Amino acid sequence: MLTLQSPPQGAAFDALHAVSLGQAGWNDVMVAAKHLVGADSATMLWHSKSAHGLAHTETADIPDHTLQLYGSHFHTRDPMALRHWGSPAGTRFSGGQELDKQDNISRSFWNDFMLPCRIREIHGCVLTNDTQWITAISFQRSRLYKPSTELLRTEQAFMALAAQALREQQQRNVAELSHLGQLLGPRHNLWMIVNSRGELMSDVHHLFQELDHDRGLQLADNQLRHQDPRWDRRLAAALQECAQDRRPRQLHLPDNWGRSYRLYIGPAEPRYSQGLQSILQLRLECRHIFHLPNAELIAEFFSLTPTEAQLCHCLASGLAVKDAAQVLGMAPDTARKHLASIMKKTGCHRQPELLRLITSL
């Protein structure tokens, strides 16, 4: 837990304290930090090392066209990001007109991105750098600016506390997601925090490897993908649509014979979002035709008699009514009477509807 005392310039430190407690988002921190250093805009960036791409941004006063241009093209040609790909946390970086006198990538970044977007100076600091992510905060200015020694010290303290808050959030997030999976059954359930492209925003790779499935779904370059292109497109569309309309949805995907996945996708709750906007919460459930709820659970859930629950279990296992009656030692007509009672109690009108209801438990 961060313990901070707000200095005179302390709106940014107050925002950091709030985000560390899960009471604010990183975009709030960016707004306050921009004013702290006297910049025109501020950006927090998550670069994915495995995908070599920009996974997420939180911004303050960045024009949409500037952010789109950087995200679609120049994030892979940012000389400061390339130069500090292996730099440790706490490393400062800066860039301005001197980029025009360096290599071709630097000159292109200055002439084709910074000048058209009216950015004359960029400076910032690497917050974290591990095997998965490089996260950094950068400030943009439309004019050259020479900060005082006192402001530099304040900015340095702010960056150190921002890095600490981010690490604490990530550790707490992984622990809570792991706990959820343990409660639901770690071999069949996994909670993940992803962006709109299905890229993991929390490190749960080791939990994914423990799932009981045949690898129809895979983590390729830190991104959740289906090995069948048709189903992969459906997964990508569901994630994009949920990120846009913020409406929860379910998606069923095949695995191997007798196995499938059920995905619950929705906006991440504040306690799991790590203070990020437009992040999605995904529950992945591995299903198998032989992993059915037992008769006792069916009876309790739908207020059925023991015999009715046993009949439901047989039908969900793939038996016809006649075969289920033989297994349970009753006449087929008796089984059909029990089935009619089950339909009434569950509110189902057709047998396939009943089977879907049972297997959804």
Stockholm file with secondary structure:
# STOCKHOLM 1.0

chainA/1-361         MLTLQSPPQGAAFDALHAVSLGQAGWNDVMVAAKHLVGADSATMLWHSKSAHGLAHTETADIPDHTLQLYGSHFHTRDPMALRHWGSPAGTRFSGGQELDKQDNISRSFWNDFMLPCRIREIHGCVLTNDTQWITAISFQRSRLYKPSTELLRTEQAFMALAAQALREQQQRNVAELSHLGQLLGPRHNLWMIVNSRGELMSDVHHLFQELDHDRGLQLADNQLRHQDPRWDRRLAAALQECAQDRRPRQLHLPDNWGRSYRLYIGPAEPRYSQGLQSILQLRLECRHIFHLPNAELIAEFFSLTPTEAQLCHCLASGLAVKDAAQVLGMAPDTARKHLASIMKKTGCHRQPELLRLITSL
#=GR chainA/1-361 SS CCCCCCCTTTHHHHHHHHHHTTSSCHHHHHHHHHHHHTCSEEEEEEEETTTTEEEEEEEESCCHHHHHHHHHTGGGSCHHHHHTTTCCTTCEEEESGGGGGSCHHHHHIIIIIITTTTCCEEEEEEEEECSSEEEEEEEEESSCCCCCHHHHHHHHHHHHHHHHHHHHHHHHHHHHHHHHHHHHCTTTEEEEEECTTCBBSSCCHHHHHTSCSCSSEEEETTEEEESSHHHHHHHHHHHHHHHHHCCCEEEEEECSTTEEEEEEEEECCTTTSTTCTTCEEEEEEEEETTCCCCHHHHHHHHTCCHHHHHHHHHHHTTCCHHHHHHHHTSCHHHHHHHHHHHHHHHTCSSHHHHHHHHHTC
#=GC SS_cons         CCCCCCCTTTHHHHHHHHHHTTSSCHHHHHHHHHHHHTCSEEEEEEEETTTTEEEEEEEESCCHHHHHHHHHTGGGSCHHHHHTTTCCTTCEEEESGGGGGSCHHHHHIIIIIITTTTCCEEEEEEEEECSSEEEEEEEEESSCCCCCHHHHHHHHHHHHHHHHHHHHHHHHHHHHHHHHHHHHCTTTEEEEEECTTCBBSSCCHHHHHTSCSCSSEEEETTEEEESSHHHHHHHHHHHHHHHHHCCCEEEEEECSTTEEEEEEEEECCTTTSTTCTTCEEEEEEEEETTCCCCHHHHHHHHTCCHHHHHHHHHHHTTCCHHHHHHHHTSCHHHHHHHHHHHHHHHTCSSHHHHHHHHHTC
//
